[in-house]
Amino acid sequence: MAQKAAHEPNPFAIDPSDELPVGLQLTWRLRALIATGRLASGERLPSFRRLADWAGVNVNTVRAVYAGLEREGLVVSRHGQGTFVADGIEAATQLEEIATDALRRAREAGISPRELAIVASACAGMPGAFEDEAAGSPADFPDIAEESEAIEVRRELRRQIARLEAELATYPAEVPRDLPTAPRRATGHVAGVEELERTRDTLIAQLSAAQQAAEERARKAGRERRRDASPLEQAMSWWRHRL
């Protein structure tokens, strides 16, 4: 097992010929692991020297990367103990699935990952791109005299629904089909608080059932690693084999 692990490609090796600075390359890899929950809150990061050796960079580069992550509130350093993922980090596990799906589609279209990243970054930076629909527009509010507290309740319910839908999307095979669902409208309308609450509660029930189904399937499958593991999963497996 150790023999096989030694021949696995190093997921932290940095390409010095890349147009992105080596420090930024390493920062993005660590941020990806934290953002997706592969590196959980409270987990210890490798020492400066160990990560520098893995990445093939100077120790000062790793020190600067950790310092930048700490300024962003993603990690904390503890004197004499090391650097740890900060508490309270809300991971978005669906990010990895979205990213790998986009990369797969790009490869099928003959598009390089770098081109995909460049275009995605450019689109996200355009004025007005992907505005938060949950914030609403004038058409969303039929009564301009509606109390601000009620408006905020509806906005919060929409945010909760969006988060639940995104999390539920990570369980495509486990979504129950026999649970009651909130009624759907054929025409556009302004959803009231009660309707939004019903939609939220339906999603909570579906998500709970899907999570239970996924946990049951995981228990049956055991803890064996699949050969088609995701890139970030492979990175963490490689990492932990060497700790």
N, C-alpha and C positions, 0 to 999 in steps of 0.2 A: 504493500500500500504506500509506504513511504517512497519506494522506488518510483512508483507511478507518479506520485505528487511532484517529485523532483523534476520530471520532464514536462510538467504542465507549463504553458506560457505564462509569464509574469504579467498579471493584469495592471500592475502599477508602473511598469516600465514606461518612461517618458521618451518621446521622440524629440531630440534636440533640433532636428531639421524642420520641425513643424513651424508654421508661421505664428502659432500661439506661444507665448512665453512658457517656459517649463513650469514656473510657479503657478501659472493660471491653469495649465493642464492638470496638475496635481490637485489644485483647489477644486476644480470642477468634479474630479473623480470622487473626492471625499464628500463634497456637497451632495452628489448624487446618491452616495451610500447613506447619508444622513437623511436626505429628503424622502427616500423611499422606505426608510425604516430598516434597511439592511444593517445599519449601525444604529442601535437603539439608544435612547436616553440613558445616561449613566455608564455606557460602555467605554472601556479604555481604548484609546488610540495607540498605535505603535510609538515607540520612542523616536526621538529625532533621528538618531543614528540608524535605527532599523529601517525606518521608512526611506531615509536617504539612500540606504543600500539597495532597497527594493526598487526605488524609482530611478536610481542612477544619477542622483543630483547631489549638490553640496548640502551639508547639514544646515547651513544658514538658510538655504532655500526652504527646507522643511520648517525651520523655526519661523520664517516669515509667513509661510502658508498657515501654520497653526495660529499665529498672532492675528492674521486677517480673519480667520474663522471665529476667533474669540471676540474680535471687535463686532462681528455680526451677530453675536449671541448664540452661535451654534455649538461652540465647545467652551470648556472651562479648564484652566490649568490649576493644579493643586500642588503646592510646593512639596517636593519630596515624593510625590505619588505619580505624577504624569499628567497627561491631557485626556479629558473625558468629554463625551457628548453631553451637552447641557441638558438639564432636566426640563421637562415640559415641551420638548420638541414634538410637534404634531406631524407625524409622517403621512405622506400621501402615497400609499402603496400602489394606487392605480397609475401613478406616473410611469413606473417601469413598464407596465403593460402597454400604455399609450405609446411610449417611446419605442419599444421593440416592435410594435405593430407598424409604426410609421417607418422605421428602418427597413422592415421586411418589404413594405410596399415600395419604398424607394429603390431597394435592390431589384425588385421585380420590374421596375420602370427604367432600370439602368442609371439611376441617380446615385451619386456618392453620398455617404453620410455627411461629409463636410458641406456639400451643396445644400442638403436638407437643412442643416443647422443654420447656415447663412440666411437662407430664405425665411425660415421660421423666426429668426431673430429680427430680420428686417420687417416682416409683417407685424410682429408684436410691437415694434417701435413706431409704427405709423400712427399719426394722430387719429384718435377715435376708434382704434382697432380693438375689437372684443370688449366693448364697454359692458360694464356689469348690468345685465338686464334686470337683476334683482333690485337695482336702485330705482327702476321704474321710469316712466316718461309721463308727460302730461296726460296722455290718453289712458293711463292706468288708473287715474284718480277721477271718478265721476263727480265727486263733490269737493270743490276746492276748500270748503270750510271744514272738511273732515279733520278730526283732532289728530295732532301730530303723534300722539301716543299710539293710536290705532294704526297709523301709517307705518310706524316703526315695527309694530307687531307683525304686520303683513310682510314687511321687508325681511324681518328675522325668520319668519316661517318659510319664505322663499329661499333664503340662504340655507336653512336646515334641509329643505327638500332637495336643493341642488347637491349638497354634500352627501345626503343619503343616496340619491340617484347615482352619483359618481362612485360611491363605495359599493353599491349594489351591482354596478356594472362589472366589478371585478369577480363576480360569482355567476358567470353566464350559465354554467351547467347546474347550479344549485337553486336557481330562482324558482320558488314553488309556483305551480300553476293553479292550485286549488284554493288559494287564499282570496278572500273578498277584496275587491279593488275599489278605489274611489271612483265615482261616476265621471265620465269624460264628456266634454261638451263638443258638439260638432261645429259650433260657431265661436268666434272670439268673444270673450267676456272678461269682466273684472272679477277675479276670484275673491270672495270674502274670507274673513278670518276662519269661520267654521269649515268652509270647503278646504282651505289650505291645511287646517288641522287634520281633517280626515285624510287628505293626501299624505301628509307627514306620517300619521299613525299607520297607514297602510304600508308605507315604505319601511317603517321601523319593523313591522311584523314580518314583511318579506325578507328584510335583511337578517333579522334574527333567525328565521328558518333557514335561509341560505347559509349562514355561518355555521349553524348546527350541522347541516348536511355536509358542508366542506370539512368540518372537524371530524365527522364520522368517516368520511372517505379517506382523510389523512390517517386516521387511526388504523384503518384497514390496510392502507398502503404501507404503513410503517414509516420509518425515517430514511429509507434508501434514497440516495440521490439519483435523479434521472440523468441520463447522458445528455439530454437536451436542455439542461438547466440554463436559466437566463444569464446574461453576461455579469450582472451585478451579484447574482447568487454564486456564480463561479468565482468571482473576485473574493467574496467573503470566505468561500470554502478554501481557496488558495491561501488567503491570509491566515485563517485559523489553524491550518495545517502546520504553519511555521511559527506559531507563538510558543 
